[in-house]
Amino acid sequence: MMNVTADNFDAEVISTSMQTPVLVDFWAPWCGPCKVIGPLLEKIETDYAGRFKLVKIDSDQEQELSQAFGIRSIPTCVLMFQGKPVDGFMGALPEGQIKAFLDKHLPEADFLEAEITHEEVSDAPDANDPTQKREDLKQGVLLAPEDEGSRFEYVKFLLQIGEVDEAKVAFAPVIAQTAQVRRFDALQRWMNAIDFAMDRADLSLAALDAQIAENKRNFDARFGKAQHLMAAQQWTDAMDELLEILMRDKTWSTDLARKTYIAILDLIEPPVVKVADGQIPPVDPVVATYRRRLSSVVLS
């Protein structure tokens, strides 16, 4: 168990969770139930012998992290894996319930050594293999062509790996639905940004920054920069630039900056994870932070 702050959050939680699940315990010194569950979590971490890592965050001292995760009461525990929250629970649960919660997500102890031979591992499909994932997503669309979620994930994946032409072909059957389906609108705006970056390859970020330095209200240059950043999948940098527009003119170009900002949030938000009754749905801290920033600017 270790204490985590905003300074070491990326290293101890985000980076570590790429390999090992991390259970984040939001607590406070004055919280009675926190004093009950804290030692219990440490005991379970020892019992599980490296199957997960336990970290604690003082919600009073680290309010920005608490807000990013949408913490409403303590104790609250959030399980992180591969940089994303996957599940969570609130309150001082008994040991059996905590272990049942963990067992849903953690790999079995010594699973690879005890139960899977090298040949079985080699023959098993790898869900993280891009080729396999691409085929799985494609089959999902073929089996359920009217499923908006399946098509969204497939087109999004193709754009992520740079298969823009194939993404446009897969998107074509639903292009007329962009006005009604917000996630399709988000994909269209991403493809527009990619086309803009390709058509204006001569317009570098440095050149746009120079135009902005001359006139901070050069919204065309700021939006052009945001388009380049979107095309490069530099999502937070793109949203930062769109916020600069919104702080100066909330309705510029028929609300273009706000609509594009919301599109990015839809593109980077992880798929919804189903949770059991009494458990909290995971909240992506980046999405939560940038939603809050948008609200503060739009409502100011």
ChimeraX commands (.cxc) that place a marker at each C-alpha (Angstrom):
marker #1 position 0.00,0.00,0.00 radius 0.5
marker #1 position 1.22,3.49,-0.74 radius 0.5
marker #1 position -0.14,7.02,-0.56 radius 0.5
marker #1 position -0.66,8.73,-3.91 radius 0.5
marker #1 position -0.86,12.43,-4.75 radius 0.5
marker #1 position -1.38,14.36,-7.95 radius 0.5
marker #1 position 2.41,14.46,-8.38 radius 0.5
marker #1 position 2.89,10.69,-8.52 radius 0.5
marker #1 position -0.58,9.63,-9.74 radius 0.5
marker #1 position 0.53,9.00,-13.33 radius 0.5
marker #1 position 3.52,6.89,-12.30 radius 0.5
marker #1 position 1.95,4.92,-9.46 radius 0.5
marker #1 position -1.57,4.47,-10.84 radius 0.5
marker #1 position -1.81,5.04,-14.60 radius 0.5
marker #1 position 1.54,3.50,-15.58 radius 0.5
marker #1 position 1.35,0.65,-13.07 radius 0.5
marker #1 position -2.19,-0.24,-14.13 radius 0.5
marker #1 position -1.01,-0.94,-17.68 radius 0.5
marker #1 position 0.33,-4.24,-16.31 radius 0.5
marker #1 position -1.20,-4.75,-12.86 radius 0.5
marker #1 position -4.70,-3.76,-11.66 radius 0.5
marker #1 position -4.57,-0.91,-9.16 radius 0.5
marker #1 position -7.21,-0.45,-6.45 radius 0.5
marker #1 position -7.49,3.22,-5.49 radius 0.5
marker #1 position -8.90,3.85,-1.99 radius 0.5
marker #1 position -10.27,7.38,-1.56 radius 0.5
marker #1 position -10.34,8.14,2.18 radius 0.5
marker #1 position -9.94,10.94,4.75 radius 0.5
marker #1 position -8.47,10.99,8.28 radius 0.5
marker #1 position -11.81,11.98,9.85 radius 0.5
marker #1 position -13.79,9.19,8.14 radius 0.5
marker #1 position -14.74,6.39,10.56 radius 0.5
marker #1 position -15.61,3.74,7.93 radius 0.5
marker #1 position -12.30,4.54,6.19 radius 0.5
marker #1 position -10.45,3.45,9.32 radius 0.5
marker #1 position -12.31,0.15,9.16 radius 0.5
marker #1 position -11.79,-0.67,5.51 radius 0.5
marker #1 position -8.23,0.63,5.25 radius 0.5
marker #1 position -6.52,-2.15,7.26 radius 0.5
marker #1 position -8.82,-4.71,5.64 radius 0.5
marker #1 position -7.71,-3.63,2.16 radius 0.5
marker #1 position -4.07,-3.87,3.21 radius 0.5
marker #1 position -4.66,-7.40,4.50 radius 0.5
marker #1 position -6.35,-8.40,1.25 radius 0.5
marker #1 position -3.49,-6.93,-0.77 radius 0.5
marker #1 position -1.10,-9.13,1.19 radius 0.5
marker #1 position -3.35,-12.17,0.78 radius 0.5
marker #1 position -3.54,-11.66,-2.99 radius 0.5
marker #1 position 0.26,-11.60,-3.27 radius 0.5
marker #1 position 0.77,-9.20,-6.15 radius 0.5
marker #1 position -2.45,-9.80,-8.08 radius 0.5
marker #1 position -3.26,-6.11,-7.57 radius 0.5
marker #1 position -1.68,-3.00,-6.12 radius 0.5
marker #1 position -3.37,-0.93,-3.41 radius 0.5
marker #1 position -2.96,2.85,-3.25 radius 0.5
marker #1 position -4.64,5.40,-1.00 radius 0.5
marker #1 position -5.65,8.96,-1.88 radius 0.5
marker #1 position -6.54,11.48,0.83 radius 0.5
marker #1 position -9.64,13.05,-0.70 radius 0.5
marker #1 position -9.26,16.20,1.43 radius 0.5
marker #1 position -5.68,16.80,0.41 radius 0.5
marker #1 position -6.12,15.73,-3.22 radius 0.5
marker #1 position -9.41,17.38,-4.13 radius 0.5
marker #1 position -8.55,17.65,-7.83 radius 0.5
marker #1 position -8.13,13.88,-8.08 radius 0.5
marker #1 position -11.35,13.33,-6.12 radius 0.5
marker #1 position -13.25,15.65,-8.45 radius 0.5
marker #1 position -11.74,14.00,-11.52 radius 0.5
marker #1 position -13.11,10.65,-10.36 radius 0.5
marker #1 position -16.47,12.12,-9.35 radius 0.5
marker #1 position -16.08,11.01,-5.73 radius 0.5
marker #1 position -19.29,11.85,-3.82 radius 0.5
marker #1 position -18.72,9.97,-0.56 radius 0.5
marker #1 position -15.96,8.08,1.19 radius 0.5
marker #1 position -14.68,5.50,1.43 radius 0.5
marker #1 position -14.87,4.89,-2.30 radius 0.5
marker #1 position -12.65,2.37,-4.08 radius 0.5
marker #1 position -11.98,2.46,-7.84 radius 0.5
marker #1 position -10.23,-0.36,-9.70 radius 0.5
marker #1 position -7.94,0.83,-12.51 radius 0.5
marker #1 position -6.60,-1.34,-15.31 radius 0.5
marker #1 position -4.69,-0.33,-18.44 radius 0.5
marker #1 position -5.01,3.31,-17.48 radius 0.5
marker #1 position -8.80,3.28,-17.16 radius 0.5
marker #1 position -11.27,2.79,-14.29 radius 0.5
marker #1 position -13.10,-0.51,-14.78 radius 0.5
marker #1 position -15.27,-0.79,-11.65 radius 0.5
marker #1 position -15.69,0.50,-8.12 radius 0.5
marker #1 position -17.66,0.37,-4.89 radius 0.5
marker #1 position -18.61,2.69,-2.03 radius 0.5
marker #1 position -18.65,2.07,1.70 radius 0.5
marker #1 position -16.85,-0.26,4.08 radius 0.5
marker #1 position -17.76,-3.63,2.60 radius 0.5
marker #1 position -16.95,-6.85,4.48 radius 0.5
marker #1 position -13.91,-8.86,3.43 radius 0.5
marker #1 position -15.91,-11.46,1.51 radius 0.5
marker #1 position -17.64,-8.88,-0.67 radius 0.5
marker #1 position -14.38,-7.06,-1.39 radius 0.5
marker #1 position -12.73,-10.30,-2.47 radius 0.5
marker #1 position -15.74,-11.18,-4.65 radius 0.5
marker #1 position -15.45,-7.73,-6.25 radius 0.5
marker #1 position -11.74,-8.20,-6.92 radius 0.5
marker #1 position -12.09,-11.75,-8.20 radius 0.5
marker #1 position -14.35,-10.54,-11.02 radius 0.5
marker #1 position -11.48,-8.55,-12.50 radius 0.5
marker #1 position -8.15,-9.95,-11.30 radius 0.5
marker #1 position -6.18,-12.72,-13.01 radius 0.5
marker #1 position -6.02,-15.99,-11.16 radius 0.5
marker #1 position -2.92,-16.50,-9.04 radius 0.5
marker #1 position -0.22,-18.33,-11.04 radius 0.5
marker #1 position -2.78,-18.80,-13.78 radius 0.5
marker #1 position -0.32,-18.74,-16.66 radius 0.5
marker #1 position 2.13,-21.13,-15.05 radius 0.5
marker #1 position -0.38,-23.58,-13.60 radius 0.5
marker #1 position -3.21,-23.79,-16.12 radius 0.5
marker #1 position -2.05,-22.71,-19.56 radius 0.5
marker #1 position 0.71,-24.36,-21.55 radius 0.5
marker #1 position 2.89,-22.35,-23.88 radius 0.5
marker #1 position 1.21,-23.94,-26.88 radius 0.5
marker #1 position -2.26,-23.03,-25.62 radius 0.5
marker #1 position -1.21,-19.43,-25.15 radius 0.5
marker #1 position 0.24,-19.34,-28.64 radius 0.5
marker #1 position -2.93,-20.74,-30.20 radius 0.5
marker #1 position -5.41,-18.61,-28.24 radius 0.5
marker #1 position -6.73,-15.43,-29.91 radius 0.5
marker #1 position -5.17,-12.29,-28.48 radius 0.5
marker #1 position -7.87,-9.71,-27.79 radius 0.5
marker #1 position -5.19,-7.00,-27.74 radius 0.5
marker #1 position -3.82,-7.95,-31.16 radius 0.5
marker #1 position -4.82,-5.14,-33.58 radius 0.5
marker #1 position -5.56,-7.54,-36.41 radius 0.5
marker #1 position -7.76,-9.72,-34.21 radius 0.5
marker #1 position -9.52,-6.70,-32.71 radius 0.5
marker #1 position -10.15,-5.26,-36.15 radius 0.5
marker #1 position -11.70,-8.52,-37.33 radius 0.5
marker #1 position -13.83,-8.85,-34.18 radius 0.5
marker #1 position -15.18,-5.32,-34.57 radius 0.5
marker #1 position -15.84,-5.85,-38.27 radius 0.5
marker #1 position -17.76,-9.03,-37.55 radius 0.5
marker #1 position -19.78,-7.17,-34.93 radius 0.5
marker #1 position -20.95,-4.71,-37.60 radius 0.5
marker #1 position -21.67,-7.45,-40.13 radius 0.5
marker #1 position -23.75,-9.39,-37.61 radius 0.5
marker #1 position -25.65,-6.33,-36.38 radius 0.5
marker #1 position -25.44,-3.56,-39.01 radius 0.5
marker #1 position -28.06,-1.47,-37.20 radius 0.5
marker #1 position -26.18,-1.52,-33.88 radius 0.5
marker #1 position -24.93,2.06,-33.46 radius 0.5
marker #1 position -22.43,1.08,-30.78 radius 0.5
marker #1 position -20.78,-1.64,-32.86 radius 0.5
marker #1 position -20.36,0.62,-35.88 radius 0.5
marker #1 position -19.08,3.49,-33.75 radius 0.5
marker #1 position -16.39,1.30,-32.15 radius 0.5
marker #1 position -15.37,-0.19,-35.52 radius 0.5
marker #1 position -15.04,3.14,-37.34 radius 0.5
marker #1 position -13.31,4.67,-34.33 radius 0.5
marker #1 position -10.76,1.83,-34.25 radius 0.5
marker #1 position -10.05,2.16,-37.97 radius 0.5
marker #1 position -9.40,5.87,-37.53 radius 0.5
marker #1 position -7.16,5.18,-34.54 radius 0.5
marker #1 position -4.92,2.90,-36.59 radius 0.5
marker #1 position -4.87,5.25,-39.57 radius 0.5
marker #1 position -7.15,3.29,-41.92 radius 0.5
marker #1 position -9.05,6.43,-42.92 radius 0.5
marker #1 position -10.35,5.23,-46.29 radius 0.5
marker #1 position -11.69,1.99,-44.83 radius 0.5
marker #1 position -13.23,3.95,-41.96 radius 0.5
marker #1 position -15.08,6.17,-44.43 radius 0.5
marker #1 position -16.42,3.12,-46.25 radius 0.5
marker #1 position -17.65,1.63,-42.97 radius 0.5
marker #1 position -19.17,4.97,-41.98 radius 0.5
marker #1 position -20.93,5.61,-45.29 radius 0.5
marker #1 position -24.11,3.60,-44.48 radius 0.5
marker #1 position -24.85,5.84,-41.47 radius 0.5
marker #1 position -23.54,9.18,-42.70 radius 0.5
marker #1 position -27.08,10.51,-42.99 radius 0.5
marker #1 position -27.62,9.87,-39.27 radius 0.5
marker #1 position -24.97,12.31,-38.02 radius 0.5
marker #1 position -27.60,14.91,-37.13 radius 0.5
marker #1 position -29.51,12.42,-34.97 radius 0.5
marker #1 position -26.72,10.25,-33.46 radius 0.5
marker #1 position -24.19,12.26,-31.47 radius 0.5
marker #1 position -21.45,9.63,-31.63 radius 0.5
marker #1 position -21.73,9.49,-35.41 radius 0.5
marker #1 position -21.45,13.27,-35.47 radius 0.5
marker #1 position -18.25,12.91,-33.40 radius 0.5
marker #1 position -16.79,10.49,-35.95 radius 0.5
marker #1 position -17.68,12.83,-38.80 radius 0.5
marker #1 position -15.95,15.75,-37.06 radius 0.5
marker #1 position -12.84,13.60,-36.52 radius 0.5
marker #1 position -12.78,12.64,-40.21 radius 0.5
marker #1 position -13.23,16.29,-41.15 radius 0.5
marker #1 position -10.22,17.15,-38.99 radius 0.5
marker #1 position -8.14,14.43,-40.66 radius 0.5
marker #1 position -9.12,15.74,-44.10 radius 0.5
marker #1 position -8.27,19.29,-43.02 radius 0.5
marker #1 position -4.84,18.24,-41.77 radius 0.5
marker #1 position -4.12,16.39,-45.01 radius 0.5
marker #1 position -5.35,19.22,-47.23 radius 0.5
marker #1 position -3.45,21.84,-45.23 radius 0.5
marker #1 position -0.24,19.95,-44.59 radius 0.5
marker #1 position 1.60,23.15,-45.50 radius 0.5
marker #1 position -0.01,24.93,-42.52 radius 0.5
marker #1 position 2.16,23.79,-39.63 radius 0.5
marker #1 position 1.38,24.10,-35.94 radius 0.5
marker #1 position 4.27,26.54,-35.66 radius 0.5
marker #1 position 2.71,28.76,-38.32 radius 0.5
marker #1 position -0.66,28.64,-36.58 radius 0.5
marker #1 position 0.97,29.44,-33.23 radius 0.5
marker #1 position 2.59,32.48,-34.85 radius 0.5
marker #1 position -0.80,33.69,-36.11 radius 0.5
marker #1 position -2.31,33.19,-32.67 radius 0.5
marker #1 position 0.57,35.07,-31.01 radius 0.5
marker #1 position -0.17,38.06,-33.26 radius 0.5
marker #1 position -3.88,37.98,-32.45 radius 0.5
marker #1 position -5.25,35.84,-29.64 radius 0.5
marker #1 position -8.73,36.28,-31.11 radius 0.5
marker #1 position -7.74,34.69,-34.39 radius 0.5
marker #1 position -10.27,31.93,-33.92 radius 0.5
marker #1 position -9.78,30.51,-37.41 radius 0.5
marker #1 position -6.12,29.86,-36.56 radius 0.5
marker #1 position -7.03,28.41,-33.16 radius 0.5
marker #1 position -9.63,26.11,-34.68 radius 0.5
marker #1 position -7.20,25.09,-37.43 radius 0.5
marker #1 position -4.69,24.18,-34.72 radius 0.5
marker #1 position -7.37,22.16,-32.91 radius 0.5
marker #1 position -8.11,20.33,-36.18 radius 0.5
marker #1 position -4.47,19.39,-36.62 radius 0.5
marker #1 position -4.31,18.17,-33.01 radius 0.5
marker #1 position -7.49,16.11,-33.45 radius 0.5
marker #1 position -6.06,14.50,-36.57 radius 0.5
marker #1 position -2.96,13.56,-34.56 radius 0.5
marker #1 position -5.16,12.20,-31.72 radius 0.5
marker #1 position -3.73,14.77,-29.30 radius 0.5
marker #1 position -7.12,15.06,-27.67 radius 0.5
marker #1 position -6.43,17.09,-24.54 radius 0.5
marker #1 position -4.29,19.59,-26.45 radius 0.5
marker #1 position -7.11,20.01,-28.97 radius 0.5
marker #1 position -9.66,20.60,-26.20 radius 0.5
marker #1 position -7.35,23.11,-24.53 radius 0.5
marker #1 position -7.26,25.09,-27.77 radius 0.5
marker #1 position -11.04,24.92,-28.16 radius 0.5
marker #1 position -11.42,26.17,-24.59 radius 0.5
marker #1 position -9.32,29.21,-25.53 radius 0.5
marker #1 position -11.94,30.01,-28.18 radius 0.5
marker #1 position -14.86,29.42,-25.82 radius 0.5
marker #1 position -13.38,31.62,-23.11 radius 0.5
marker #1 position -13.32,34.50,-25.59 radius 0.5
marker #1 position -16.46,33.80,-27.64 radius 0.5
marker #1 position -18.84,31.04,-26.56 radius 0.5
marker #1 position -20.91,31.11,-29.75 radius 0.5
marker #1 position -18.19,31.63,-32.36 radius 0.5
marker #1 position -19.03,30.21,-35.79 radius 0.5
marker #1 position -22.43,28.86,-34.77 radius 0.5
marker #1 position -21.14,27.11,-31.67 radius 0.5
marker #1 position -18.46,25.25,-33.62 radius 0.5
marker #1 position -15.86,25.14,-30.84 radius 0.5
marker #1 position -18.27,23.74,-28.24 radius 0.5
marker #1 position -19.69,21.11,-30.61 radius 0.5
marker #1 position -16.19,19.97,-31.56 radius 0.5
marker #1 position -15.13,19.83,-27.90 radius 0.5
marker #1 position -18.13,17.63,-27.06 radius 0.5
marker #1 position -17.29,15.42,-30.05 radius 0.5
marker #1 position -13.82,14.82,-28.64 radius 0.5
marker #1 position -15.27,13.88,-25.26 radius 0.5
marker #1 position -17.51,11.33,-27.01 radius 0.5
marker #1 position -14.52,9.93,-28.89 radius 0.5
marker #1 position -12.26,9.47,-25.87 radius 0.5
marker #1 position -14.86,8.30,-23.35 radius 0.5
marker #1 position -14.38,4.58,-22.62 radius 0.5
marker #1 position -17.28,2.19,-23.29 radius 0.5
marker #1 position -19.80,1.95,-20.45 radius 0.5
marker #1 position -18.96,-0.80,-17.98 radius 0.5
marker #1 position -21.85,-2.66,-16.38 radius 0.5
marker #1 position -21.67,-2.79,-12.59 radius 0.5
marker #1 position -23.67,-4.61,-9.96 radius 0.5
marker #1 position -26.24,-2.92,-7.76 radius 0.5
marker #1 position -24.63,-0.83,-5.05 radius 0.5
marker #1 position -21.42,-0.32,-7.03 radius 0.5
marker #1 position -20.43,2.88,-8.79 radius 0.5
marker #1 position -19.82,2.99,-12.53 radius 0.5
marker #1 position -16.21,3.85,-13.34 radius 0.5
marker #1 position -15.44,7.42,-14.33 radius 0.5
marker #1 position -12.56,8.26,-16.64 radius 0.5
marker #1 position -10.62,11.03,-14.86 radius 0.5
marker #1 position -9.59,12.82,-18.07 radius 0.5
marker #1 position -13.16,12.91,-19.39 radius 0.5
marker #1 position -14.50,14.04,-16.02 radius 0.5
marker #1 position -11.92,16.83,-15.76 radius 0.5
marker #1 position -12.58,18.19,-19.24 radius 0.5
marker #1 position -16.36,17.99,-18.83 radius 0.5
marker #1 position -16.00,20.08,-15.70 radius 0.5
marker #1 position -13.78,22.60,-17.49 radius 0.5
marker #1 position -16.29,22.94,-20.31 radius 0.5
marker #1 position -19.13,23.53,-17.86 radius 0.5
marker #1 position -17.18,26.15,-15.95 radius 0.5
marker #1 position -16.45,28.08,-19.15 radius 0.5
marker #1 position -19.88,27.77,-20.76 radius 0.5
marker #1 position -21.73,28.67,-17.55 radius 0.5
marker #1 position -19.45,31.54,-16.55 radius 0.5
marker link #1:1,2 radius 0.2
marker link #1:2,3 radius 0.2
marker link #1:3,4 radius 0.2
marker link #1:4,5 radius 0.2
marker link #1:5,6 radius 0.2
marker link #1:6,7 radius 0.2
marker link #1:7,8 radius 0.2
marker link #1:8,9 radius 0.2
marker link #1:9,10 radius 0.2
marker link #1:10,11 radius 0.2
marker link #1:11,12 radius 0.2
marker link #1:12,13 radius 0.2
marker link #1:13,14 radius 0.2
marker link #1:14,15 radius 0.2
marker link #1:15,16 radius 0.2
marker link #1:16,17 radius 0.2
marker link #1:17,18 radius 0.2
marker link #1:18,19 radius 0.2
marker link #1:19,20 radius 0.2
marker link #1:20,21 radius 0.2
marker link #1:21,22 radius 0.2
marker link #1:22,23 radius 0.2
marker link #1:23,24 radius 0.2
marker link #1:24,25 radius 0.2
marker link #1:25,26 radius 0.2
marker link #1:26,27 radius 0.2
marker link #1:27,28 radius 0.2
marker link #1:28,29 radius 0.2
marker link #1:29,30 radius 0.2
marker link #1:30,31 radius 0.2
marker link #1:31,32 radius 0.2
marker link #1:32,33 radius 0.2
marker link #1:33,34 radius 0.2
marker link #1:34,35 radius 0.2
marker link #1:35,36 radius 0.2
marker link #1:36,37 radius 0.2
marker link #1:37,38 radius 0.2
marker link #1:38,39 radius 0.2
marker link #1:39,40 radius 0.2
marker link #1:40,41 radius 0.2
marker link #1:41,42 radius 0.2
marker link #1:42,43 radius 0.2
marker link #1:43,44 radius 0.2
marker link #1:44,45 radius 0.2
marker link #1:45,46 radius 0.2
marker link #1:46,47 radius 0.2
marker link #1:47,48 radius 0.2
marker link #1:48,49 radius 0.2
marker link #1:49,50 radius 0.2
marker link #1:50,51 radius 0.2
marker link #1:51,52 radius 0.2
marker link #1:52,53 radius 0.2
marker link #1:53,54 radius 0.2
marker link #1:54,55 radius 0.2
marker link #1:55,56 radius 0.2
marker link #1:56,57 radius 0.2
marker link #1:57,58 radius 0.2
marker link #1:58,59 radius 0.2
marker link #1:59,60 radius 0.2
marker link #1:60,61 radius 0.2
marker link #1:61,62 radius 0.2
marker link #1:62,63 radius 0.2
marker link #1:63,64 radius 0.2
marker link #1:64,65 radius 0.2
marker link #1:65,66 radius 0.2
marker link #1:66,67 radius 0.2
marker link #1:67,68 radius 0.2
marker link #1:68,69 radius 0.2
marker link #1:69,70 radius 0.2
marker link #1:70,71 radius 0.2
marker link #1:71,72 radius 0.2
marker link #1:72,73 radius 0.2
marker link #1:73,74 radius 0.2
marker link #1:74,75 radius 0.2
marker link #1:75,76 radius 0.2
marker link #1:76,77 radius 0.2
marker link #1:77,78 radius 0.2
marker link #1:78,79 radius 0.2
marker link #1:79,80 radius 0.2
marker link #1:80,81 radius 0.2
marker link #1:81,82 radius 0.2
marker link #1:82,83 radius 0.2
marker link #1:83,84 radius 0.2
marker link #1:84,85 radius 0.2
marker link #1:85,86 radius 0.2
marker link #1:86,87 radius 0.2
marker link #1:87,88 radius 0.2
marker link #1:88,89 radius 0.2
marker link #1:89,90 radius 0.2
marker link #1:90,91 radius 0.2
marker link #1:91,92 radius 0.2
marker link #1:92,93 radius 0.2
marker link #1:93,94 radius 0.2
marker link #1:94,95 radius 0.2
marker link #1:95,96 radius 0.2
marker link #1:96,97 radius 0.2
marker link #1:97,98 radius 0.2
marker link #1:98,99 radius 0.2
marker link #1:99,100 radius 0.2
marker link #1:100,101 radius 0.2
marker link #1:101,102 radius 0.2
marker link #1:102,103 radius 0.2
marker link #1:103,104 radius 0.2
marker link #1:104,105 radius 0.2
marker link #1:105,106 radius 0.2
marker link #1:106,107 radius 0.2
marker link #1:107,108 radius 0.2
marker link #1:108,109 radius 0.2
marker link #1:109,110 radius 0.2
marker link #1:110,111 radius 0.2
marker link #1:111,112 radius 0.2
marker link #1:112,113 radius 0.2
marker link #1:113,114 radius 0.2
marker link #1:114,115 radius 0.2
marker link #1:115,116 radius 0.2
marker link #1:116,117 radius 0.2
marker link #1:117,118 radius 0.2
marker link #1:118,119 radius 0.2
marker link #1:119,120 radius 0.2
marker link #1:120,121 radius 0.2
marker link #1:121,122 radius 0.2
marker link #1:122,123 radius 0.2
marker link #1:123,124 radius 0.2
marker link #1:124,125 radius 0.2
marker link #1:125,126 radius 0.2
marker link #1:126,127 radius 0.2
marker link #1:127,128 radius 0.2
marker link #1:128,129 radius 0.2
marker link #1:129,130 radius 0.2
marker link #1:130,131 radius 0.2
marker link #1:131,132 radius 0.2
marker link #1:132,133 radius 0.2
marker link #1:133,134 radius 0.2
marker link #1:134,135 radius 0.2
marker link #1:135,136 radius 0.2
marker link #1:136,137 radius 0.2
marker link #1:137,138 radius 0.2
marker link #1:138,139 radius 0.2
marker link #1:139,140 radius 0.2
marker link #1:140,141 radius 0.2
marker link #1:141,142 radius 0.2
marker link #1:142,143 radius 0.2
marker link #1:143,144 radius 0.2
marker link #1:144,145 radius 0.2
marker link #1:145,146 radius 0.2
marker link #1:146,147 radius 0.2
marker link #1:147,148 radius 0.2
marker link #1:148,149 radius 0.2
marker link #1:149,150 radius 0.2
marker link #1:150,151 radius 0.2
marker link #1:151,152 radius 0.2
marker link #1:152,153 radius 0.2
marker link #1:153,154 radius 0.2
marker link #1:154,155 radius 0.2
marker link #1:155,156 radius 0.2
marker link #1:156,157 radius 0.2
marker link #1:157,158 radius 0.2
marker link #1:158,159 radius 0.2
marker link #1:159,160 radius 0.2
marker link #1:160,161 radius 0.2
marker link #1:161,162 radius 0.2
marker link #1:162,163 radius 0.2
marker link #1:163,164 radius 0.2
marker link #1:164,165 radius 0.2
marker link #1:165,166 radius 0.2
marker link #1:166,167 radius 0.2
marker link #1:167,168 radius 0.2
marker link #1:168,169 radius 0.2
marker link #1:169,170 radius 0.2
marker link #1:170,171 radius 0.2
marker link #1:171,172 radius 0.2
marker link #1:172,173 radius 0.2
marker link #1:173,174 radius 0.2
marker link #1:174,175 radius 0.2
marker link #1:175,176 radius 0.2
marker link #1:176,177 radius 0.2
marker link #1:177,178 radius 0.2
marker link #1:178,179 radius 0.2
marker link #1:179,180 radius 0.2
marker link #1:180,181 radius 0.2
marker link #1:181,182 radius 0.2
marker link #1:182,183 radius 0.2
marker link #1:183,184 radius 0.2
marker link #1:184,185 radius 0.2
marker link #1:185,186 radius 0.2
marker link #1:186,187 radius 0.2
marker link #1:187,188 radius 0.2
marker link #1:188,189 radius 0.2
marker link #1:189,190 radius 0.2
marker link #1:190,191 radius 0.2
marker link #1:191,192 radius 0.2
marker link #1:192,193 radius 0.2
marker link #1:193,194 radius 0.2
marker link #1:194,195 radius 0.2
marker link #1:195,196 radius 0.2
marker link #1:196,197 radius 0.2
marker link #1:197,198 radius 0.2
marker link #1:198,199 radius 0.2
marker link #1:199,200 radius 0.2
marker link #1:200,201 radius 0.2
marker link #1:201,202 radius 0.2
marker link #1:202,203 radius 0.2
marker link #1:203,204 radius 0.2
marker link #1:204,205 radius 0.2
marker link #1:205,206 radius 0.2
marker link #1:206,207 radius 0.2
marker link #1:207,208 radius 0.2
marker link #1:208,209 radius 0.2
marker link #1:209,210 radius 0.2
marker link #1:210,211 radius 0.2
marker link #1:211,212 radius 0.2
marker link #1:212,213 radius 0.2
marker link #1:213,214 radius 0.2
marker link #1:214,215 radius 0.2
marker link #1:215,216 radius 0.2
marker link #1:216,217 radius 0.2
marker link #1:217,218 radius 0.2
marker link #1:218,219 radius 0.2
marker link #1:219,220 radius 0.2
marker link #1:220,221 radius 0.2
marker link #1:221,222 radius 0.2
marker link #1:222,223 radius 0.2
marker link #1:223,224 radius 0.2
marker link #1:224,225 radius 0.2
marker link #1:225,226 radius 0.2
marker link #1:226,227 radius 0.2
marker link #1:227,228 radius 0.2
marker link #1:228,229 radius 0.2
marker link #1:229,230 radius 0.2
marker link #1:230,231 radius 0.2
marker link #1:231,232 radius 0.2
marker link #1:232,233 radius 0.2
marker link #1:233,234 radius 0.2
marker link #1:234,235 radius 0.2
marker link #1:235,236 radius 0.2
marker link #1:236,237 radius 0.2
marker link #1:237,238 radius 0.2
marker link #1:238,239 radius 0.2
marker link #1:239,240 radius 0.2
marker link #1:240,241 radius 0.2
marker link #1:241,242 radius 0.2
marker link #1:242,243 radius 0.2
marker link #1:243,244 radius 0.2
marker link #1:244,245 radius 0.2
marker link #1:245,246 radius 0.2
marker link #1:246,247 radius 0.2
marker link #1:247,248 radius 0.2
marker link #1:248,249 radius 0.2
marker link #1:249,250 radius 0.2
marker link #1:250,251 radius 0.2
marker link #1:251,252 radius 0.2
marker link #1:252,253 radius 0.2
marker link #1:253,254 radius 0.2
marker link #1:254,255 radius 0.2
marker link #1:255,256 radius 0.2
marker link #1:256,257 radius 0.2
marker link #1:257,258 radius 0.2
marker link #1:258,259 radius 0.2
marker link #1:259,260 radius 0.2
marker link #1:260,261 radius 0.2
marker link #1:261,262 radius 0.2
marker link #1:262,263 radius 0.2
marker link #1:263,264 radius 0.2
marker link #1:264,265 radius 0.2
marker link #1:265,266 radius 0.2
marker link #1:266,267 radius 0.2
marker link #1:267,268 radius 0.2
marker link #1:268,269 radius 0.2
marker link #1:269,270 radius 0.2
marker link #1:270,271 radius 0.2
marker link #1:271,272 radius 0.2
marker link #1:272,273 radius 0.2
marker link #1:273,274 radius 0.2
marker link #1:274,275 radius 0.2
marker link #1:275,276 radius 0.2
marker link #1:276,277 radius 0.2
marker link #1:277,278 radius 0.2
marker link #1:278,279 radius 0.2
marker link #1:279,280 radius 0.2
marker link #1:280,281 radius 0.2
marker link #1:281,282 radius 0.2
marker link #1:282,283 radius 0.2
marker link #1:283,284 radius 0.2
marker link #1:284,285 radius 0.2
marker link #1:285,286 radius 0.2
marker link #1:286,287 radius 0.2
marker link #1:287,288 radius 0.2
marker link #1:288,289 radius 0.2
marker link #1:289,290 radius 0.2
marker link #1:290,291 radius 0.2
marker link #1:291,292 radius 0.2
marker link #1:292,293 radius 0.2
marker link #1:293,294 radius 0.2
marker link #1:294,295 radius 0.2
marker link #1:295,296 radius 0.2
marker link #1:296,297 radius 0.2
marker link #1:297,298 radius 0.2
marker link #1:298,299 radius 0.2
marker link #1:299,300 radius 0.2
view
